[in-house]
Amino acid sequence: MQISRRSLGIIAAGAPGLALAQAADPRLGVRSTGQATAPVTVTEFFSLTCGHCAAFHNQVWPRVKLELVNTGRIRMVWRDFPLDGVALAAAAVARALPEERYEAFIGTLFQTQDRWAFAQGRQIDELARIAALAGMDRASFDTVMGDEALRRGILELRVAAEREFQIRATPSFAFNGRMHSGNLPFEQFARLVQDAPRT
């Protein structure tokens, strides 16, 4: 999904560095799967309301995990890049859950994206229902919705990513730092892993 000027309006000007934001709030820490010693780290920048991101997670990610993550070829790191307020709310909920539930939760959000992300006027209530299935009661959910520090932290990480990688669309992927954008088919994704610079 291309990033519009309007979507950029949700970003607060001036952001601290990535490490500073993560140190200030452990909920903003790295979310990843795979071996830390894998020769290639693939970082995905995604928005939970992006249809192209959902297509990648629903159609390509299961094979990536099976053939590339589980075999030790890559480590996958997820970086929030919310394109709108609904995506920001969903990212905040995902970050507020215990770290071990993060991957499954964002997977569920992508699988049910049409049910909550585009439910005009009901997005937050639908998001609360999905969060309840992940173990977050409504009182906790409402607390997360009111947590301005968490939202600001996510947006600061988005600003840091945009500055570092010049991201213009979601999903975008950094293969050991080498950027590619779009809903990549598995074969192309695997080739980019193979061709990624080794450090």
The 8 nearest C-alpha neighbors of each residue, nearest first, counted from 0:
[[1, 169, 168, 49, 51, 2, 170, 50],
 [0, 2, 168, 167, 3, 169, 170, 82],
 [3, 1, 168, 167, 0, 6, 4, 82],
 [4, 2, 5, 6, 1, 7, 82, 167],
 [5, 3, 7, 6, 8, 2, 9, 1],
 [4, 6, 3, 8, 7, 9, 2, 83],
 [7, 5, 8, 3, 4, 82, 83, 9],
 [6, 8, 4, 5, 9, 10, 3, 2],
 [7, 9, 6, 5, 10, 4, 11, 3],
 [10, 8, 7, 6, 11, 83, 84, 5],
 [11, 9, 8, 7, 154, 12, 158, 155],
 [10, 12, 9, 13, 154, 155, 14, 151],
 [13, 11, 10, 14, 158, 155, 8, 9],
 [12, 14, 11, 15, 155, 158, 10, 159],
 [13, 15, 155, 158, 12, 16, 159, 11],
 [16, 14, 19, 20, 17, 155, 13, 159],
 [15, 17, 19, 18, 159, 20, 14, 156],
 [16, 18, 20, 19, 156, 21, 159, 15],
 [19, 17, 21, 20, 16, 22, 15, 23],
 [20, 18, 22, 16, 17, 21, 23, 15],
 [19, 21, 23, 17, 22, 18, 152, 16],
 [22, 20, 27, 28, 18, 23, 24, 19],
 [23, 21, 19, 20, 24, 18, 25, 28],
 [22, 24, 20, 21, 19, 25, 27, 18],
 [23, 25, 26, 21, 22, 27, 20, 28],
 [26, 24, 28, 27, 21, 22, 23, 29],
 [27, 25, 24, 94, 28, 95, 21, 149],
 [28, 26, 21, 25, 24, 29, 94, 20],
 [29, 27, 21, 25, 26, 30, 24, 22],
 [28, 30, 31, 27, 76, 77, 78, 21],
 [31, 29, 77, 76, 28, 98, 32, 101],
 [32, 30, 76, 75, 77, 29, 33, 74],
 [31, 33, 75, 74, 76, 34, 30, 68],
 [34, 32, 74, 68, 75, 35, 73, 69],
 [33, 35, 36, 37, 74, 71, 32, 73],
 [34, 36, 37, 74, 33, 40, 32, 38],
 [37, 35, 34, 38, 74, 71, 39, 33],
 [36, 38, 73, 34, 39, 72, 71, 35],
 [39, 37, 72, 36, 73, 40, 197, 74],
 [40, 38, 73, 37, 175, 41, 74, 72],
 [39, 41, 74, 175, 73, 75, 174, 42],
 [40, 42, 174, 75, 173, 76, 74, 175],
 [41, 43, 76, 173, 172, 77, 75, 40],
 [42, 44, 172, 77, 171, 78, 45, 76],
 [45, 43, 78, 171, 170, 80, 79, 172],
 [46, 44, 170, 80, 169, 79, 43, 52],
 [45, 47, 81, 80, 49, 48, 82, 86],
 [46, 48, 86, 49, 45, 109, 81, 89],
 [49, 47, 86, 46, 116, 50, 112, 85],
 [50, 48, 52, 46, 51, 47, 0, 53],
 [49, 51, 53, 52, 54, 48, 0, 112],
 [50, 52, 54, 53, 49, 182, 0, 55],
 [53, 51, 55, 49, 170, 50, 54, 45],
 [54, 52, 109, 50, 56, 51, 55, 57],
 [55, 53, 51, 57, 52, 56, 58, 50],
 [56, 54, 59, 52, 182, 58, 53, 57],
 [57, 55, 60, 53, 54, 58, 59, 52],
 [56, 58, 54, 55, 53, 59, 110, 60],
 [57, 59, 55, 54, 56, 60, 61, 62],
 [60, 58, 55, 62, 61, 185, 56, 57],
 [59, 61, 56, 63, 62, 64, 55, 58],
 [62, 60, 64, 63, 59, 65, 58, 57],
 [63, 61, 65, 64, 60, 59, 66, 185],
 [64, 62, 60, 67, 66, 61, 65, 59],
 [63, 65, 68, 61, 62, 67, 66, 69],
 [64, 66, 62, 69, 63, 67, 68, 61],
 [65, 67, 63, 64, 62, 70, 68, 69],
 [66, 68, 72, 63, 70, 64, 73, 69],
 [69, 67, 64, 73, 71, 33, 70, 72],
 [68, 70, 65, 71, 67, 64, 66, 33],
 [69, 71, 68, 67, 72, 66, 65, 73],
 [70, 72, 68, 69, 37, 73, 34, 67],
 [71, 73, 67, 37, 70, 68, 38, 39],
 [74, 72, 39, 68, 37, 40, 71, 67],
 [73, 75, 33, 40, 34, 37, 32, 68],
 [74, 76, 41, 32, 31, 42, 40, 33],
 [77, 75, 31, 42, 30, 41, 43, 74],
 [78, 76, 43, 30, 42, 31, 44, 79],
 [79, 77, 44, 43, 80, 45, 76, 42],
 [78, 80, 45, 44, 81, 46, 77, 157],
 [79, 81, 45, 46, 157, 44, 78, 82],
 [82, 80, 46, 86, 87, 83, 79, 47],
 [81, 83, 6, 46, 86, 80, 2, 84],
 [84, 82, 86, 85, 81, 6, 87, 9],
 [83, 85, 87, 86, 88, 82, 81, 9],
 [84, 86, 88, 87, 83, 89, 116, 122],
 [87, 85, 81, 89, 47, 48, 83, 84],
 [86, 88, 84, 90, 81, 85, 89, 91],
 [89, 87, 85, 91, 86, 90, 84, 92],
 [90, 88, 86, 92, 91, 87, 85, 93],
 [91, 89, 87, 93, 92, 88, 86, 94],
 [90, 92, 94, 88, 89, 93, 95, 87],
 [93, 91, 95, 89, 94, 90, 88, 143],
 [94, 92, 90, 91, 95, 96, 101, 89],
 [93, 95, 91, 92, 26, 96, 90, 27],
 [96, 94, 92, 93, 91, 26, 97, 143],
 [95, 97, 93, 94, 98, 100, 92, 101],
 [98, 96, 99, 100, 95, 101, 94, 93],
 [97, 99, 101, 100, 96, 30, 94, 26],
 [98, 100, 97, 101, 102, 96, 103, 30],
 [101, 99, 98, 97, 103, 102, 104, 96],
 [100, 102, 104, 98, 103, 99, 93, 105],
 [103, 101, 104, 105, 100, 106, 99, 30],
 [102, 104, 106, 101, 100, 105, 107, 99],
 [105, 103, 107, 101, 106, 102, 100, 108],
 [104, 106, 108, 107, 102, 103, 109, 101],
 [107, 105, 103, 109, 104, 108, 102, 110],
 [106, 108, 110, 104, 105, 109, 111, 103],
 [109, 107, 105, 111, 106, 110, 112, 104],
 [108, 110, 53, 112, 106, 107, 111, 105],
 [109, 111, 107, 108, 112, 106, 57, 53],
 [110, 112, 108, 114, 109, 113, 107, 115],
 [113, 111, 109, 116, 114, 108, 115, 110],
 [114, 112, 111, 117, 115, 116, 118, 110],
 [113, 115, 111, 112, 118, 116, 117, 125],
 [114, 116, 122, 125, 118, 112, 117, 113],
 [117, 115, 112, 122, 118, 48, 113, 114],
 [116, 118, 119, 115, 113, 114, 122, 112],
 [119, 117, 122, 115, 121, 116, 120, 114],
 [120, 118, 121, 117, 122, 116, 115, 123],
 [119, 121, 122, 118, 123, 117, 124, 125],
 [122, 120, 118, 124, 119, 123, 125, 115],
 [121, 123, 115, 118, 125, 124, 116, 120],
 [122, 124, 126, 125, 121, 127, 85, 115],
 [125, 123, 127, 121, 126, 122, 128, 115],
 [126, 124, 115, 128, 122, 127, 123, 121],
 [125, 127, 123, 129, 124, 128, 115, 122],
 [128, 126, 130, 124, 125, 129, 123, 131],
 [129, 127, 125, 131, 126, 130, 124, 132],
 [128, 130, 126, 132, 131, 127, 125, 133],
 [129, 131, 127, 133, 132, 135, 128, 126],
 [132, 130, 135, 134, 128, 133, 129, 136],
 [131, 133, 129, 130, 134, 128, 135, 136],
 [134, 132, 130, 131, 135, 129, 104, 100],
 [133, 135, 131, 132, 136, 130, 96, 129],
 [136, 134, 131, 130, 133, 139, 140, 137],
 [135, 137, 131, 139, 138, 140, 134, 130],
 [136, 138, 140, 139, 141, 135, 127, 131],
 [139, 137, 141, 140, 136, 142, 135, 143],
 [140, 138, 142, 137, 141, 136, 135, 143],
 [139, 141, 137, 143, 142, 138, 136, 135],
 [140, 142, 144, 138, 143, 139, 137, 145],
 [141, 143, 139, 145, 140, 144, 146, 138],
 [142, 144, 146, 140, 145, 141, 139, 92],
 [145, 143, 141, 142, 146, 140, 88, 91],
 [144, 146, 142, 143, 147, 141, 140, 150],
 [147, 145, 143, 148, 149, 144, 142, 150],
 [146, 148, 150, 149, 145, 151, 144, 143],
 [147, 149, 151, 146, 150, 152, 153, 145],
 [150, 148, 152, 151, 147, 146, 153, 91],
 [151, 149, 147, 153, 152, 148, 91, 154],
 [150, 152, 154, 148, 149, 153, 147, 155],
 [151, 153, 155, 149, 150, 154, 148, 20],
 [154, 152, 156, 150, 155, 151, 149, 157],
 [155, 153, 157, 151, 156, 152, 10, 158],
 [154, 156, 14, 152, 158, 157, 153, 151],
 [155, 157, 159, 153, 154, 158, 17, 160],
 [156, 158, 154, 160, 80, 155, 159, 161],
 [157, 159, 155, 161, 156, 160, 162, 154],
 [158, 160, 156, 162, 157, 161, 163, 155],
 [161, 159, 157, 163, 158, 162, 164, 156],
 [160, 162, 165, 158, 166, 164, 159, 163],
 [161, 163, 159, 160, 165, 164, 158, 166],
 [162, 164, 160, 161, 165, 159, 166, 158],
 [163, 165, 161, 166, 162, 160, 178, 173],
 [166, 164, 161, 162, 163, 167, 160, 178],
 [165, 167, 161, 164, 168, 171, 160, 169],
 [168, 166, 2, 1, 165, 169, 161, 171],
 [169, 167, 1, 0, 2, 166, 170, 171],
 [170, 168, 0, 171, 45, 181, 44, 52],
 [169, 171, 45, 52, 181, 44, 180, 168],
 [172, 170, 180, 169, 44, 179, 43, 181],
 [171, 173, 43, 179, 42, 178, 180, 44],
 [172, 174, 178, 176, 177, 42, 41, 175],
 [175, 173, 41, 177, 176, 195, 40, 172],
 [176, 174, 40, 39, 177, 173, 195, 196],
 [175, 177, 173, 174, 178, 41, 196, 42],
 [178, 176, 174, 173, 175, 195, 179, 196],
 [177, 179, 173, 172, 176, 174, 180, 171],
 [180, 178, 172, 171, 173, 177, 181, 174],
 [181, 179, 171, 170, 172, 168, 169, 178],
 [180, 182, 170, 183, 171, 169, 179, 168],
 [181, 183, 55, 51, 170, 184, 52, 54],
 [182, 184, 181, 188, 187, 185, 55, 180],
 [185, 183, 187, 186, 188, 59, 182, 55],
 [184, 186, 188, 187, 59, 189, 183, 63],
 [187, 185, 189, 188, 184, 190, 183, 191],
 [188, 186, 190, 189, 185, 184, 183, 191],
 [187, 189, 185, 191, 186, 190, 183, 184],
 [190, 188, 192, 186, 187, 191, 185, 193],
 [191, 189, 193, 187, 192, 188, 194, 186],
 [192, 190, 194, 188, 193, 189, 195, 187],
 [191, 193, 189, 195, 190, 194, 188, 174],
 [192, 194, 190, 191, 195, 189, 39, 196],
 [195, 193, 191, 192, 190, 196, 174, 189],
 [196, 194, 192, 174, 193, 191, 175, 197],
 [197, 195, 175, 194, 198, 177, 174, 176],
 [198, 196, 195, 38, 175, 39, 194, 174],
 [197, 196, 175, 38, 39, 195, 176, 40]]
